[in-house]
Amino acid sequence: MVRKPVSEARYDLAETLNRVRYKGERIVLHRHGKDVAALVPVEDLELLEELEDRIDLDSAREALKEAEKEGAIPWKEVKKKLGL
């Protein structure tokens, strides 16, 4: 992974984006020594989003199992208790 100052990336943005797009590089941008953003190929972003979706789905399945095991409060009852 490459680190690059924001000011340098701003100066040669087209070249930086080409490195990400065509060479598949991941570039972390930093300002004053602190990482502030990352440029990654779209394929990497799509993979990350797919992984997040899988994690969310696993969490939802676990919540449903727990609700089946321990029971759940009907939505109407929850709304009534909250005054909605």
N, CA, C and O atoms as a MOPAC input file, in Angstrom:
PM7 MOZYME 1SCF
protein

 N      0.86000 1    -1.17400 1     0.00000 1
 C      0.00000 1     0.00000 1     0.00000 1
 C      0.90200 1     1.23200 1     0.00000 1
 O      1.92000 1     1.28300 1     0.69100 1
 N      0.50700 1     2.20100 1    -0.77800 1
 C      1.27500 1     3.43000 1    -0.94200 1
 C      0.65000 1     4.53300 1    -0.10200 1
 O     -0.57400 1     4.64000 1    -0.02400 1
 N      1.47700 1     5.34300 1     0.51900 1
 C      0.99900 1     6.53000 1     1.25400 1
 C      1.42200 1     7.76300 1     0.46800 1
 O      2.52000 1     7.82700 1    -0.08400 1
 N      0.52300 1     8.74100 1     0.43400 1
 C      0.80600 1     9.92100 1    -0.36200 1
 C      0.17000 1    11.13400 1     0.31400 1
 O     -0.96800 1    11.05000 1     0.77700 1
 N      0.87800 1    12.24900 1     0.37900 1
 C      0.28000 1    13.45300 1     0.95100 1
 C     -0.88500 1    13.93900 1     0.08600 1
 O     -0.83600 1    13.84100 1    -1.14000 1
 N     -1.91100 1    14.45200 1     0.71500 1
 C     -3.06300 1    14.98000 1    -0.00400 1
 C     -2.62300 1    16.04100 1    -1.00500 1
 O     -3.11900 1    16.07400 1    -2.13100 1
 N     -1.70300 1    16.90100 1    -0.60700 1
 C     -1.25400 1    17.97000 1    -1.50500 1
 C     -0.63600 1    17.41500 1    -2.77900 1
 O     -0.83400 1    17.96800 1    -3.86100 1
 N      0.10600 1    16.33500 1    -2.65400 1
 C      0.72100 1    15.71000 1    -3.83300 1
 C     -0.34600 1    15.04900 1    -4.70600 1
 O     -0.29100 1    15.14200 1    -5.93200 1
 N     -1.30400 1    14.39200 1    -4.08100 1
 C     -2.38100 1    13.74200 1    -4.82700 1
 C     -3.21700 1    14.78200 1    -5.56300 1
 O     -3.66800 1    14.54400 1    -6.68300 1
 N     -3.41900 1    15.91500 1    -4.94100 1
 C     -4.17700 1    16.98900 1    -5.57300 1
 C     -3.44300 1    17.49700 1    -6.81300 1
 O     -4.05900 1    17.78200 1    -7.84000 1
 N     -2.14900 1    17.60200 1    -6.70400 1
 C     -1.32300 1    18.10700 1    -7.79500 1
 C     -1.35700 1    17.17700 1    -9.00600 1
 O     -1.44100 1    17.63700 1   -10.14500 1
 N     -1.29300 1    15.86800 1    -8.75800 1
 C     -1.27400 1    14.91300 1    -9.87100 1
 C     -2.42300 1    13.90600 1    -9.74800 1
 O     -2.21300 1    12.69400 1    -9.79100 1
 N     -3.63200 1    14.43200 1    -9.59400 1
 C     -4.81000 1    13.59700 1    -9.36400 1
 C     -5.01300 1    12.57400 1   -10.48100 1
 O     -5.27500 1    11.40400 1   -10.19900 1
 N     -4.89800 1    12.98600 1   -11.72000 1
 C     -5.12700 1    12.05700 1   -12.83300 1
 C     -4.16400 1    10.87800 1   -12.76400 1
 O     -4.57400 1     9.73100 1   -12.94000 1
 N     -2.89300 1    11.15200 1   -12.51100 1
 C     -1.90600 1    10.07500 1   -12.41400 1
 C     -2.21500 1     9.16400 1   -11.22800 1
 O     -2.11500 1     7.94100 1   -11.33500 1
 N     -2.58700 1     9.75900 1   -10.10900 1
 C     -2.91700 1     8.97700 1    -8.91500 1
 C     -4.10600 1     8.06100 1    -9.19500 1
 O     -4.07700 1     6.88000 1    -8.84900 1
 N     -5.13900 1     8.59900 1    -9.81300 1
 C     -6.31500 1     7.78100 1   -10.12700 1
 C     -5.97700 1     6.68100 1   -11.12200 1
 O     -6.49600 1     5.57000 1   -11.01300 1
 N     -5.12300 1     6.97100 1   -12.08300 1
 C     -4.71100 1     5.94600 1   -13.04200 1
 C     -3.95900 1     4.80400 1   -12.36200 1
 O     -4.11900 1     3.64300 1   -12.73900 1
 N     -3.14900 1     5.12400 1   -11.37300 1
 C     -2.43300 1     4.08100 1   -10.63500 1
 C     -3.41800 1     3.17100 1    -9.91500 1
 O     -3.23100 1     1.95600 1    -9.84900 1
 N     -4.47100 1     3.78000 1    -9.37700 1
 C     -5.48900 1     2.99300 1    -8.68200 1
 C     -6.28300 1     2.15700 1    -9.68100 1
 O     -6.45900 1     0.95400 1    -9.48700 1
 N     -6.75500 1     2.78700 1   -10.73400 1
 C     -7.62600 1     2.11300 1   -11.70100 1
 C     -6.90200 1     1.04500 1   -12.52000 1
 O     -7.39300 1    -0.07700 1   -12.64800 1
 N     -5.76000 1     1.38100 1   -13.06200 1
 C     -5.12200 1     0.47500 1   -14.02200 1
 C     -4.05500 1    -0.43500 1   -13.41400 1
 O     -3.77200 1    -1.50600 1   -13.95100 1
 N     -3.47100 1    -0.01500 1   -12.30700 1
 C     -2.45900 1    -0.85800 1   -11.66600 1
 C     -2.99900 1    -1.55700 1   -10.42400 1
 O     -2.33200 1    -2.41800 1    -9.85100 1
 N     -4.21600 1    -1.18300 1   -10.00700 1
 C     -4.82600 1    -1.81800 1    -8.84500 1
 C     -4.20000 1    -1.40800 1    -7.52100 1
 O     -4.36500 1    -2.09300 1    -6.51300 1
 N     -3.48300 1    -0.29400 1    -7.52300 1
 C     -2.83500 1     0.15700 1    -6.28300 1
 C     -3.86800 1     0.68600 1    -5.29700 1
 O     -4.92400 1     1.19000 1    -5.68100 1
 N     -3.54300 1     0.56200 1    -4.04600 1
 C     -4.32500 1     1.17100 1    -2.96500 1
 C     -3.46500 1     2.29400 1    -2.41300 1
 O     -2.31700 1     2.07900 1    -2.02400 1
 N     -4.02400 1     3.47900 1    -2.38400 1
 C     -3.25100 1     4.64300 1    -1.96900 1
 C     -3.93700 1     5.30400 1    -0.78000 1
 O     -5.10000 1     5.70100 1    -0.85300 1
 N     -3.19400 1     5.41400 1     0.31000 1
 C     -3.69600 1     6.09400 1     1.50300 1
 C     -3.21400 1     7.54100 1     1.45200 1
 O     -2.02100 1     7.81900 1     1.33400 1
 N     -4.17000 1     8.44200 1     1.54500 1
 C     -3.83300 1     9.86300 1     1.54900 1
 C     -3.67600 1    10.33500 1     2.98300 1
 O     -4.45900 1     9.97900 1     3.86400 1
 N     -2.64100 1    11.15100 1     3.19900 1
 C     -2.44100 1    11.65700 1     4.56300 1
 C     -2.21400 1    13.16000 1     4.53600 1
 O     -1.74100 1    13.73100 1     3.55400 1
 N     -2.56900 1    13.77100 1     5.65000 1
 C     -2.39500 1    15.20900 1     5.82600 1
 C     -1.80500 1    15.42300 1     7.21900 1
 O     -2.33600 1    14.92800 1     8.21300 1
 N     -0.72000 1    16.15400 1     7.27500 1
 C     -0.03500 1    16.42300 1     8.55000 1
 C      0.29200 1    15.13200 1     9.28500 1
 O      0.21000 1    15.06200 1    10.51100 1
 N      0.67000 1    14.09900 1     8.50900 1
 C      1.08200 1    12.83300 1     9.09500 1
 C     -0.04700 1    11.91100 1     9.50000 1
 O      0.20600 1    10.80800 1     9.98500 1
 N     -1.29800 1    12.33500 1     9.31200 1
 C     -2.43800 1    11.49400 1     9.69300 1
 C     -3.16800 1    11.01600 1     8.44700 1
 O     -3.44500 1    11.79600 1     7.53600 1
 N     -3.47600 1     9.72300 1     8.42100 1
 C     -4.23200 1     9.16800 1     7.30600 1
 C     -5.64400 1     9.74600 1     7.32200 1
 O     -6.29700 1     9.78600 1     8.36500 1
 N     -6.11300 1    10.19700 1     6.14500 1
 C     -7.43400 1    10.82000 1     6.07500 1
 C     -8.38700 1    10.12000 1     5.10500 1
 O     -9.60300 1    10.24700 1     5.24200 1
 N     -7.85500 1     9.38900 1     4.13000 1
 C     -8.71000 1     8.71700 1     3.14800 1
 C     -7.88200 1     7.67900 1     2.40300 1
 O     -6.65500 1     7.64000 1     2.49000 1
 N     -8.60100 1     6.84500 1     1.67000 1
 C     -7.91500 1     5.84800 1     0.85400 1
 C     -8.56500 1     5.79700 1    -0.52000 1
 O     -9.78500 1     5.88800 1    -0.65200 1
 N     -7.73700 1     5.65200 1    -1.52700 1
 C     -8.21000 1     5.43400 1    -2.88700 1
 C     -7.97800 1     3.96800 1    -3.19800 1
 O     -6.85500 1     3.47300 1    -3.10400 1
 N     -9.04400 1     3.28000 1    -3.56700 1
 C     -8.94600 1     1.85100 1    -3.87500 1
 C     -9.67600 1     1.57900 1    -5.18000 1
 O    -10.57800 1     2.32800 1    -5.55500 1
 N     -9.29600 1     0.52100 1    -5.87000 1
 C    -10.02900 1     0.15900 1    -7.08800 1
 C    -11.49600 1    -0.13400 1    -6.76500 1
 O    -11.82500 1    -0.58100 1    -5.66700 1
 N    -12.35100 1     0.12200 1    -7.72300 1
 C    -13.78500 1    -0.11100 1    -7.54300 1
 C    -14.04900 1    -1.56600 1    -7.16300 1
 O    -14.94200 1    -1.84500 1    -6.36300 1
 N    -13.29100 1    -2.48100 1    -7.72300 1
 C    -13.47400 1    -3.90100 1    -7.40600 1
 C    -13.23400 1    -4.16900 1    -5.92500 1
 O    -13.92600 1    -4.99400 1    -5.32900 1
 N    -12.26900 1    -3.48700 1    -5.32700 1
 C    -12.01900 1    -3.64600 1    -3.89500 1
 C    -13.19800 1    -3.11300 1    -3.08300 1
 O    -13.60900 1    -3.72000 1    -2.09400 1
 N    -13.72600 1    -1.98800 1    -3.50500 1
 C    -14.88200 1    -1.40900 1    -2.81700 1
 C    -16.08400 1    -2.33500 1    -2.90500 1
 O    -16.78700 1    -2.53800 1    -1.91500 1
 N    -16.32400 1    -2.89900 1    -4.08400 1
 C    -17.44200 1    -3.82900 1    -4.25600 1
 C    -17.28600 1    -5.04500 1    -3.34900 1
 O    -18.26300 1    -5.51100 1    -2.76100 1
 N    -16.07000 1    -5.55800 1    -3.23300 1
 C    -15.81200 1    -6.69800 1    -2.35400 1
 C    -16.06600 1    -6.32100 1    -0.90300 1
 O    -16.67800 1    -7.08700 1    -0.15800 1
 N    -15.60600 1    -5.16000 1    -0.50200 1
 C    -15.83500 1    -4.69200 1     0.86300 1
 C    -17.32100 1    -4.57200 1     1.15900 1
 O    -17.77900 1    -4.98100 1     2.22600 1
 N    -18.07300 1    -4.01700 1     0.22600 1
 C    -19.51400 1    -3.87300 1     0.42700 1
 C    -20.20100 1    -5.23500 1     0.49200 1
 O    -21.13200 1    -5.42300 1     1.27500 1
 N    -19.75300 1    -6.17400 1    -0.31500 1
 C    -20.31700 1    -7.52400 1    -0.27300 1
 C    -20.04300 1    -8.17800 1     1.08300 1
 O    -20.92000 1    -8.82900 1     1.65000 1
 N    -18.84000 1    -8.00500 1     1.59100 1
 C    -18.50700 1    -8.55100 1     2.91600 1
 C    -19.36600 1    -7.91000 1     4.01000 1
 O    -19.84700 1    -8.60000 1     4.91000 1
 N    -19.55400 1    -6.60400 1     3.93100 1
 C    -20.41200 1    -5.91800 1     4.90500 1
 C    -21.83700 1    -6.45100 1     4.83400 1
 O    -22.47100 1    -6.66000 1     5.86800 1
 N    -22.34600 1    -6.67400 1     3.62300 1
 C    -23.69800 1    -7.22000 1     3.46200 1
 C    -23.80400 1    -8.60400 1     4.08400 1
 O    -24.80300 1    -8.92500 1     4.72800 1
 N    -22.77400 1    -9.42500 1     3.89100 1
 C    -22.78300 1   -10.77100 1     4.48500 1
 C    -22.78300 1   -10.70400 1     6.01100 1
 O    -23.49000 1   -11.46300 1     6.67500 1
 N    -21.99500 1    -9.80300 1     6.55100 1
 C    -21.95300 1    -9.64200 1     8.01200 1
 C    -23.31100 1    -9.19200 1     8.52700 1
 O    -23.79400 1    -9.69900 1     9.54000 1
 N    -23.93200 1    -8.23400 1     7.82800 1
 C    -25.26300 1    -7.76000 1     8.22100 1
 C    -26.28100 1    -8.89800 1     8.16300 1
 O    -27.11900 1    -9.02900 1     9.05500 1
 N    -26.20900 1    -9.71800 1     7.11900 1
 C    -27.13300 1   -10.83000 1     6.97400 1
 C    -26.93100 1   -11.84700 1     8.09300 1
 O    -27.90500 1   -12.35300 1     8.65100 1
 N    -25.68800 1   -12.14700 1     8.42400 1
 C    -25.40800 1   -13.06400 1     9.53200 1
 C    -25.95600 1   -12.51700 1    10.84600 1
 O    -26.52100 1   -13.26300 1    11.64600 1
 N    -25.78900 1   -11.21600 1    11.06700 1
 C    -26.30700 1   -10.59200 1    12.29200 1
 C    -27.82800 1   -10.66400 1    12.34100 1
 O    -28.40400 1   -10.92600 1    13.39700 1
 N    -28.47600 1   -10.43500 1    11.21400 1
 C    -29.93600 1   -10.50000 1    11.16100 1
 C    -30.42300 1   -11.91500 1    11.44200 1
 O    -31.40900 1   -12.11200 1    12.15200 1
 N    -29.72600 1   -12.89400 1    10.88300 1
 C    -30.10900 1   -14.28500 1    11.13200 1
 C    -29.95400 1   -14.63800 1    12.60600 1
 O    -30.80600 1   -15.32000 1    13.17600 1
 N    -28.88400 1   -14.18100 1    13.21800 1
 C    -28.68100 1   -14.43000 1    14.65400 1
 C    -29.78700 1   -13.77700 1    15.48200 1
 O    -30.28700 1   -14.37200 1    16.43600 1
 N    -30.16300 1   -12.55900 1    15.11600 1
 C    -31.22800 1   -11.85500 1    15.83800 1
 C    -32.55100 1   -12.60000 1    15.70400 1
 O    -33.31300 1   -12.69300 1    16.66700 1
 N    -32.82700 1   -13.13100 1    14.52000 1
 C    -34.06200 1   -13.89200 1    14.33000 1
 C    -34.05000 1   -15.17600 1    15.14800 1
 O    -35.06500 1   -15.54900 1    15.73700 1
 N    -32.90500 1   -15.85500 1    15.18800 1
 C    -32.80000 1   -17.06400 1    16.01500 1
 C    -33.04900 1   -16.73600 1    17.48400 1
 O    -33.76300 1   -17.45600 1    18.18300 1
 N    -32.45200 1   -15.64500 1    17.93700 1
 C    -32.62900 1   -15.23500 1    19.33400 1
 C    -34.08600 1   -14.89200 1    19.61800 1
 O    -34.61400 1   -15.24700 1    20.67200 1
 N    -34.73300 1   -14.20900 1    18.69400 1
 C    -36.13600 1   -13.84300 1    18.87300 1
 C    -37.01200 1   -15.09300 1    18.92100 1
 O    -37.95100 1   -15.15800 1    19.71400 1
 N    -36.71400 1   -16.08400 1    18.08300 1
 C    -37.46900 1   -17.33500 1    18.09900 1
 C    -37.25700 1   -18.07600 1    19.41100 1
 O    -38.18900 1   -18.66500 1    19.95900 1
 N    -36.03600 1   -18.04400 1    19.90700 1
 C    -35.68400 1   -18.76800 1    21.13000 1
 C    -36.27600 1   -18.10400 1    22.37000 1
 O    -36.84600 1   -18.77300 1    23.23200 1
 N    -36.13500 1   -16.78500 1    22.44900 1
 C    -36.53900 1   -16.07000 1    23.66200 1
 C    -37.87300 1   -15.35300 1    23.53700 1
 O    -38.37800 1   -14.78800 1    24.50700 1
 N    -38.43600 1   -15.37800 1    22.34600 1
 C    -39.70100 1   -14.69100 1    22.12300 1
 C    -39.47000 1   -13.23700 1    21.76200 1
 O    -38.40000 1   -12.67400 1    21.99600 1
 N    -40.49100 1   -12.65500 1    21.19400 1
 C    -40.38700 1   -11.26900 1    20.75600 1
 C    -41.64700 1   -10.51800 1    21.14800 1
 O    -42.70900 1   -11.11700 1    21.31700 1
 N    -41.52900 1    -9.22700 1    21.28900 1
 C    -42.67500 1    -8.37700 1    21.60700 1
 C    -43.26000 1    -7.88700 1    20.28700 1
 O    -42.52900 1    -7.37500 1    19.43900 1
 N    -44.56000 1    -8.03600 1    20.10500 1
 C    -45.17000 1    -7.55600 1    18.86000 1
 C    -44.94200 1    -6.05100 1    18.66500 1
 O    -44.92400 1    -5.28200 1    19.62600 1
 N    -44.77100 1    -5.65300 1    17.40800 1
 C    -44.48800 1    -4.25800 1    17.06100 1
 C    -45.56000 1    -3.31300 1    17.59600 1
 O    -45.24100 1    -2.22100 1    18.06700 1
 N    -46.81900 1    -3.71800 1    17.53000 1
 C    -47.90800 1    -2.86300 1    18.03900 1
 C    -47.72000 1    -2.56700 1    19.52500 1
 O    -47.96500 1    -1.45200 1    19.98600 1
 N    -47.28500 1    -3.57500 1    20.25500 1
 C    -47.05800 1    -3.40800 1    21.69000 1
 C    -45.88400 1    -2.47700 1    21.96600 1
 O    -45.94700 1    -1.65300 1    22.87900 1
 N    -44.83300 1    -2.60000 1    21.20000 1
 C    -43.66700 1    -1.72700 1    21.34400 1
 C    -44.07900 1    -0.27400 1    21.07400 1
 O    -43.73500 1     0.62400 1    21.84300 1
 N    -44.81000 1    -0.04800 1    19.98900 1
 C    -45.26800 1     1.30900 1    19.66500 1
 C    -46.12800 1     1.88900 1    20.77200 1
 O    -46.00300 1     3.06500 1    21.11200 1
 N    -47.00000 1     1.06600 1    21.33500 1
 C    -47.87900 1     1.52900 1    22.40200 1
 C    -47.05600 1     1.93100 1    23.63900 1
 O    -47.30100 1     2.97500 1    24.24300 1
 N    -46.08500 1     1.09300 1    24.00100 1
 C    -45.23000 1     1.40700 1    25.15400 1
 C    -44.43200 1     2.68500 1    24.95100 1
 O    -44.17100 1     3.42300 1    25.90000 1
 N    -44.04600 1     2.94200 1    23.69600 1
 C    -43.26000 1     4.14100 1    23.40300 1
 C    -44.12800 1     5.35700 1    23.09400 1
 O    -43.62400 1     6.46100 1    22.88700 1
 N    -45.43100 1     5.13700 1    23.06800 1
 C    -46.33600 1     6.25000 1    22.79500 1
 C    -46.30800 1     6.70600 1    21.33700 1
 O    -46.49600 1     7.88600 1    21.04400 1
 N    -46.07800 1     5.79200 1    20.46100 1
 C    -46.02300 1     6.13200 1    19.02800 1
 C    -47.33200 1     5.85200 1    18.32400 1
 O    -47.44700 1     6.08400 1    17.12100 1

